[in-house]
Amino acid sequence: MTNTDFRDPAVTIIYGVDTCEDTTRARERFDAAGRAYRYVRLDEDTAARDRLHAASYVSTPVVVTPGGTLAVEPSDEILAELIAETARAR
């Protein structure tokens, strides 16, 4: 599997769970920047969770931009870069 296996060419995807503080932080950062994203709850979408785990992505969140950039448990700095990347893609 490649990073593009987890992406949507139209929108950033944030894979995570509601109980994860890092997932909440990532969603809040995208919301504050006014960037669209699709949130995939891994506790509900077990097929998505299984695909991520099979690729060794087991921490949350996993953020994947339309261009295929993938970040696992991104820091604030990495989130800023992902948000900037989505601005350029518009």
GUGUPA-284874 format. One record per residue (C-alpha): x, y, z; residue number from 1; residue in three letters. Coordinates in pm, 1 decimal. Each point is the difference from the previous one (the first is absolute). Layout:
BEGIN
+----------+----------+----------+-----+------+
!       xx !       yy !       zz !  nr ! rest !
+----------+----------+----------+-----+------+
!        X !        Y !        Z ! NUM !  Ala !
...
+----------+----------+----------+-----+------+
This chain:
BEGIN
+----------+----------+----------+-----+------+
!       xx !       yy !       zz !  nr ! rest !
+----------+----------+----------+-----+------+
!      0.0 !      0.0 !      0.0 !   1 !  Met !
!    109.3 !    354.0 !    -66.9 !   2 !  Thr !
!   -100.8 !    324.1 !    165.4 !   3 !  Asn !
!   -239.8 !     54.5 !   -287.5 !   4 !  Thr !
!   -189.0 !   -312.4 !    111.8 !   5 !  Asp !
!   -133.1 !    204.6 !    291.0 !   6 !  Phe !
!    -65.6 !    331.2 !   -172.4 !   7 !  Arg !
!   -294.2 !    166.7 !   -167.6 !   8 !  Asp !
!    114.5 !    224.2 !   -287.4 !   9 !  Pro !
!   -274.4 !    248.5 !     88.8 !  10 !  Ala !
!     49.8 !     52.4 !    374.4 !  11 !  Val !
!    234.6 !    -62.6 !    291.3 !  12 !  Thr !
!    -94.1 !   -299.1 !    213.0 !  13 !  Ile !
!     58.2 !    -13.1 !    372.7 !  14 !  Ile !
!    -16.4 !   -354.5 !    132.9 !  15 !  Tyr !
!    -40.7 !    -13.5 !    375.6 !  16 !  Gly !
!   -216.2 !    -55.7 !    304.4 !  17 !  Val !
!   -194.5 !    249.5 !    206.6 !  18 !  Asp !
!    182.4 !    -95.4 !    320.4 !  19 !  Thr !
!    342.0 !     89.5 !   -144.2 !  20 !  Cys !
!    123.6 !    345.7 !     99.0 !  21 !  Glu !
!    229.1 !     14.5 !   -304.2 !  22 !  Asp !
!   -293.6 !    -76.0 !   -231.2 !  23 !  Thr !
!   -200.2 !    278.0 !    163.9 !  24 !  Thr !
!    295.5 !    239.4 !    -33.8 !  25 !  Arg !
!     42.4 !    -82.2 !   -370.2 !  26 !  Ala !
!   -369.1 !     54.1 !    -70.2 !  27 !  Arg !
!      2.3 !    327.7 !    193.8 !  28 !  Glu !
!    301.7 !    124.5 !   -199.1 !  29 !  Arg !
!   -167.5 !    -80.1 !   -333.8 !  30 !  Phe !
!   -326.7 !    158.1 !    120.2 !  31 !  Asp !
!    179.1 !    316.1 !    116.0 !  32 !  Ala !
!    173.4 !     28.6 !   -338.3 !  33 !  Ala !
!   -329.5 !    -46.3 !   -182.7 !  34 !  Gly !
!    129.2 !   -308.5 !   -182.2 !  35 !  Arg !
!   -240.1 !   -271.4 !   -103.3 !  36 !  Ala !
!     67.0 !   -355.3 !    109.2 !  37 !  Tyr !
!   -182.9 !   -328.5 !     38.2 !  38 !  Arg !
!     18.7 !   -159.5 !    342.1 !  39 !  Tyr !
!     10.2 !   -380.0 !      5.6 !  40 !  Val !
!    -71.7 !   -140.2 !    345.4 !  41 !  Arg !
!    207.2 !   -314.0 !     27.7 !  42 !  Leu !
!   -215.0 !   -134.9 !    282.9 !  43 !  Asp !
!   -293.7 !     -2.5 !   -243.9 !  44 !  Glu !
!    172.0 !    -68.5 !   -333.3 !  45 !  Asp !
!    176.6 !   -323.5 !     84.7 !  46 !  Thr !
!     92.0 !    -66.7 !   -363.6 !  47 !  Ala !
!    195.3 !    327.7 !    -12.2 !  48 !  Ala !
!    160.7 !    -82.3 !    335.7 !  49 !  Arg !
!    101.8 !   -345.1 !   -122.3 !  50 !  Asp !
!    153.4 !    144.8 !   -320.6 !  51 !  Arg !
!    200.1 !    256.8 !    198.1 !  52 !  Leu !
!    118.2 !   -259.6 !    249.6 !  53 !  His !
!    101.5 !   -235.4 !   -281.6 !  54 !  Ala !
!    223.5 !    280.4 !   -128.9 !  55 !  Ala !
!    144.8 !     46.5 !    352.7 !  56 !  Ser !
!   -182.7 !    327.6 !     65.5 !  57 !  Tyr !
!   -129.3 !    -70.9 !    349.5 !  58 !  Val !
!     18.4 !    339.4 !    175.9 !  59 !  Ser !
!   -256.6 !    274.5 !    -46.0 !  60 !  Thr !
!    -62.0 !    223.3 !   -165.9 !  61 !  Pro !
!    111.2 !    -92.4 !   -347.7 !  62 !  Val !
!    -38.2 !    304.5 !   -224.4 !  63 !  Val !
!     12.2 !    -46.3 !   -377.1 !  64 !  Val !
!    -14.9 !    291.8 !   -241.9 !  65 !  Thr !
!   -149.0 !    -19.7 !   -348.8 !  66 !  Pro !
!    354.6 !     -8.4 !   -137.6 !  67 !  Gly !
!     81.7 !   -309.6 !    203.6 !  68 !  Gly !
!    210.3 !    154.5 !    276.7 !  69 !  Thr !
!    -55.4 !   -216.7 !    306.1 !  70 !  Leu !
!     81.3 !     90.1 !    360.0 !  71 !  Ala !
!    -49.9 !   -217.2 !    306.7 !  72 !  Val !
!    -53.3 !    178.3 !    329.6 !  73 !  Glu !
!    119.5 !    328.1 !   -153.2 !  74 !  Pro !
!    150.0 !    275.7 !    212.6 !  75 !  Ser !
!   -137.0 !    353.8 !    -15.8 !  76 !  Asp !
!    276.0 !     86.9 !   -246.7 !  77 !  Glu !
!    -88.1 !   -290.5 !   -229.0 !  78 !  Ile !
!   -369.9 !     88.4 !     22.3 !  79 !  Leu !
!     86.3 !    355.1 !   -107.6 !  80 !  Ala !
!    186.9 !   -141.6 !   -301.1 !  81 !  Glu !
!   -294.0 !   -225.2 !    -91.2 !  82 !  Leu !
!   -240.9 !    291.4 !     27.2 !  83 !  Ile !
!    230.9 !    211.8 !   -219.1 !  84 !  Ala !
!     16.1 !   -284.4 !   -253.1 !  85 !  Glu !
!   -379.9 !    -13.1 !    -19.5 !  86 !  Thr !
!     -7.8 !    377.2 !    -58.4 !  87 !  Ala !
!    233.6 !    -35.2 !   -299.0 !  88 !  Arg !
!   -214.0 !   -280.8 !   -141.8 !  89 !  Ala !
!   -308.1 !    219.6 !    -23.1 !  90 !  Arg !
+----------+----------+----------+-----+------+
